[in-house]
Amino acid sequence: MFYFHEFLERIDLDPMTVRLLRHDSRGLAAWRHGGPDAFGCFASFQRRNPSPYAGVNTACHFIAGPTLANGDASALFVGTTRILDQWGWDGDRLPIMQDTAILEAEQGREDVDAFDLEWLPAGNNFIERILLRWGPPAAARAWSQWGNRGQKEIVELRIDPHEPPFPGFSSFVARVSELALAPMAWQAALGSVRGVYLLVADDGGQYVGSATGQDGFIGRWRGYAANGHGGNVILRQCGHHDYTVSVLEVASPDMSRDEIVAREAFWKDKLGVRAHGLNAN
């Protein structure tokens, strides 16, 4: 086995003086949508107490990776920063790394410190190539850890940075909460087609719906991610559920909305979701 603290030593960083930060979905979105600059701006704002940067001036940053075969959380390395300066955030002085959308989102936040960060060249050749075993799901909540504590196994060393290939519409399965974390190529594929989909609740309840809008499946599913029901009366009555979503049928490009709705009705009959599921009609 090869561990991340050994990697740090090989790039001349002392694990005892480095923090490892596994950022949440906001960090993942910043990295995927805006790259190093947007992510650096996102990482420049941190809660004051406890601060994830406490006691160090170097941090290795990670975004959430796929769940491993045994259920452990993983973390994908995206680079190392040095902390140059720190101050109480008041909305006036801006950090070195800037992104307009992130700066707007940070306005008005209290009990937050701002930081001037700079990307270090150490380990740059391994950005998006090192995948760590972060630990059991509960360990994911400990998102800021010392580099020399709790050995982090490197479970994958990729030859080149890459996003996992899209599995295909018939094989795609995800939680609604995971959609924003999906690779951009996956989101583009799911937004390029319309058709019929299936939602499955944790208790087994099933709901068949159709995506007929311009943004295809991903556009329809974002409604469930936003409020848990997407405007459906029965789903609203059930309360918010983090449904598992999959594609039942992809519509051909020349199908009309009415034809897609007819295919939706076919699947409702086939799966019996009116009598035994979450569909009212």
C-alpha positions in Angstrom: 0.0 0.0 0.0 1.1 3.6 -0.6 -0.2 6.3 1.7 -0.7 10.0 1.1 1.7 11.1 3.9 4.4 9.2 1.9 3.5 11.2 -1.2 3.8 14.4 0.8 7.3 13.5 1.9 8.3 12.7 -1.7 7.3 16.2 -2.8 9.2 17.7 0.2 6.2 18.6 2.4 6.2 17.7 6.1 2.9 15.9 6.8 3.0 17.3 10.4 2.6 20.8 9.0 -0.1 20.1 6.3 -3.9 20.0 6.6 -5.9 17.7 4.3 -9.3 19.3 3.3 -12.0 17.2 1.6 -14.4 19.9 0.4 -18.2 19.4 0.1 -20.4 19.6 -3.0 -19.9 23.4 -3.2 -16.2 22.9 -3.6 -16.8 20.2 -6.2 -19.1 22.5 -8.1 -16.5 25.3 -8.0 -13.8 23.0 -9.3 -15.9 21.4 -12.1 -17.5 24.7 -13.3 -14.7 27.2 -12.7 -11.4 25.3 -12.4 -8.6 26.3 -10.1 -9.4 30.0 -9.9 -13.0 29.5 -8.8 -12.1 26.7 -6.4 -9.3 28.8 -5.0 -11.8 31.6 -4.3 -14.2 29.2 -2.7 -11.4 27.9 -0.4 -10.4 31.4 0.5 -13.4 31.7 2.8 -13.6 29.6 5.9 -15.5 29.6 9.2 -13.6 31.3 12.0 -14.0 28.7 14.8 -12.9 26.0 14.3 -10.9 27.0 11.3 -9.8 24.2 8.9 -6.5 26.1 8.4 -5.8 26.4 12.1 -2.1 26.0 12.9 -0.8 25.6 9.4 0.2 27.6 6.3 -0.1 24.7 3.8 -3.2 22.8 2.8 -3.8 19.9 0.4 -7.3 20.2 -1.2 -9.6 17.3 -2.3 -13.0 17.0 -3.8 -15.4 14.1 -3.1 -14.7 11.1 -5.2 -16.9 8.0 -5.9 -18.0 5.8 -3.1 -15.6 2.8 -2.9 -16.7 -0.8 -3.1 -16.7 -1.3 0.7 -18.8 1.9 1.2 -15.9 4.1 2.2 -15.8 7.7 1.1 -13.0 8.7 -1.3 -11.2 12.0 -2.1 -9.6 13.2 -5.3 -6.5 15.4 -5.0 -6.8 18.8 -6.7 -3.8 20.7 -5.5 -1.9 22.4 -2.6 -2.1 26.0 -1.4 0.0 28.1 0.8 -1.8 30.6 3.1 -0.3 34.1 2.7 -2.6 36.2 4.8 -5.8 36.0 6.9 -8.3 38.6 8.1 -11.9 38.8 9.3 -14.2 38.9 6.3 -16.2 42.2 6.1 -16.9 42.2 2.4 -14.5 45.0 1.6 -11.0 43.6 1.2 -11.1 40.8 -1.5 -8.8 37.7 -1.5 -6.2 37.3 -4.2 -8.2 34.5 -5.9 -11.4 35.9 -7.1 -14.6 34.6 -8.8 -17.6 36.9 -9.2 -20.3 34.4 -8.3 -18.5 33.1 -5.3 -17.7 36.6 -4.0 -21.4 37.5 -4.3 -22.4 34.4 -2.4 -20.0 35.3 0.4 -21.3 38.8 0.9 -23.0 39.2 4.3 -21.6 36.0 5.9 -20.6 36.4 9.5 -18.0 34.6 11.6 -16.0 34.0 8.5 -12.3 34.6 7.8 -10.9 35.4 4.4 -7.5 34.1 3.2 -5.0 35.0 0.6 -4.0 31.6 -0.9 -1.6 30.7 -3.7 -1.3 27.4 -5.5 2.0 25.6 -5.0 3.7 23.7 -7.8 4.5 20.8 -5.5 2.5 17.8 -6.7 0.9 19.6 -9.6 1.6 16.6 -11.9 -0.8 14.5 -9.7 -3.8 16.8 -9.8 -7.0 14.7 -10.4 -4.8 11.6 -10.5 -4.6 10.6 -6.8 -7.7 9.1 -5.3 -7.6 8.5 -1.5 -9.6 6.3 0.8 -10.9 8.9 3.2 -12.7 6.5 5.5 -16.2 5.3 6.4 -19.2 7.6 5.6 -19.1 9.1 9.1 -15.4 10.0 8.5 -16.4 12.3 5.6 -17.8 14.7 8.2 -14.2 15.2 9.5 -13.3 17.1 6.3 -10.2 18.9 7.7 -7.5 16.6 9.1 -3.8 16.6 9.8 -1.6 15.1 7.1 0.3 12.8 9.5 -2.8 11.4 11.3 -5.0 8.6 10.2 -3.1 7.2 7.3 -4.9 7.8 4.0 -4.4 5.0 1.6 -4.0 5.9 -2.1 -6.4 3.5 -3.8 -5.9 4.8 -7.3 -3.1 6.5 -9.2 -4.4 7.5 -12.5 -2.2 7.7 -15.6 -4.0 10.9 -16.7 -6.6 13.1 -15.1 -10.0 12.0 -16.4 -13.7 11.9 -15.6 -15.2 8.4 -15.5 -17.0 7.6 -18.7 -20.8 8.0 -18.8 -22.3 4.6 -18.2 -25.1 5.0 -20.7 -28.7 5.9 -20.1 -29.9 2.4 -19.4 -27.2 1.9 -16.7 -27.3 5.3 -15.1 -28.5 5.3 -11.5 -28.0 8.1 -9.0 -29.4 9.8 -5.9 -31.1 13.1 -6.6 -28.6 14.7 -4.2 -25.7 13.4 -6.3 -26.8 15.0 -9.6 -24.9 18.2 -9.0 -21.8 16.2 -8.3 -21.9 14.2 -11.5 -19.2 14.9 -14.1 -20.1 17.7 -16.5 -20.1 15.3 -19.5 -22.7 13.2 -17.7 -24.9 16.2 -17.0 -24.6 17.3 -20.6 -25.6 13.8 -21.8 -28.6 13.8 -19.4 -29.6 17.2 -20.5 -29.5 16.4 -24.2 -32.3 13.9 -24.3 -35.9 13.6 -23.1 -37.9 10.6 -22.1 -39.4 8.6 -19.2 -37.7 8.2 -15.8 -38.2 6.4 -12.5 -37.9 7.7 -8.9 -37.5 5.2 -6.1 -37.9 6.2 -2.4 -35.9 4.6 0.4 -39.1 2.7 1.4 -39.4 1.3 -2.1 -42.2 3.6 -3.3 -41.9 4.2 -7.1 -42.9 7.2 -9.2 -42.8 7.4 -13.0 -42.4 10.7 -14.7 -41.5 12.2 -18.0 -38.9 14.8 -19.0 -40.2 16.8 -21.9 -38.4 20.2 -21.5 -35.5 21.7 -23.3 -33.0 20.6 -20.6 -34.1 16.9 -20.7 -33.7 14.6 -17.8 -31.2 16.7 -15.9 -33.5 19.8 -16.1 -36.5 17.8 -14.7 -34.5 16.2 -11.9 -33.1 19.5 -10.7 -36.6 20.3 -9.5 -36.5 17.3 -7.2 -33.0 18.3 -6.0 -34.3 21.8 -5.2 -37.4 20.9 -3.2 -37.8 17.1 -3.0 -41.1 17.0 -5.0 -40.6 18.8 -8.3 -44.1 20.3 -8.0 -45.9 16.9 -7.7 -48.7 16.9 -5.1 -48.3 13.4 -3.8 -44.5 13.7 -3.6 -45.0 16.9 -1.7 -47.3 15.2 0.8 -44.7 12.4 1.3 -42.1 15.0 2.5 -38.6 15.4 1.1 -36.9 12.2 -0.1 -33.5 11.8 -1.6 -34.9 9.6 -4.4 -32.9 7.2 -6.5 -33.4 8.2 -10.2 -32.9 6.2 -13.4 -33.9 6.3 -17.0 -36.7 4.0 -18.2 -36.8 5.1 -21.9 -35.1 7.7 -24.0 -37.4 9.4 -26.5 -36.3 9.8 -30.1 -35.5 13.3 -31.2 -38.7 13.6 -33.3 -41.1 12.5 -30.6 -43.7 15.2 -29.6 -44.5 16.0 -26.0 -47.8 14.1 -26.2 -46.0 11.0 -27.5 -43.6 11.1 -24.6 -46.5 11.5 -22.2 -48.1 8.5 -23.8 -44.9 6.4 -23.2 -45.0 7.7 -19.6 -48.5 6.2 -19.2 -47.3 2.9 -20.7 -44.6 2.6 -18.0 -47.1 3.6 -15.3 -49.3 0.7 -16.3 -46.4 -1.7 -16.7 -45.0 -1.0 -13.2 -48.3 -0.5 -11.5 -47.4 2.7 -9.9 -50.9 4.1 -9.9 -52.2 1.3 -7.7 -49.1 0.5 -5.7 -46.8 3.5 -6.2 -46.6 7.2 -5.9 -48.5 8.3 -9.1 -52.0 9.7 -8.7 -52.9 9.4 -12.4 
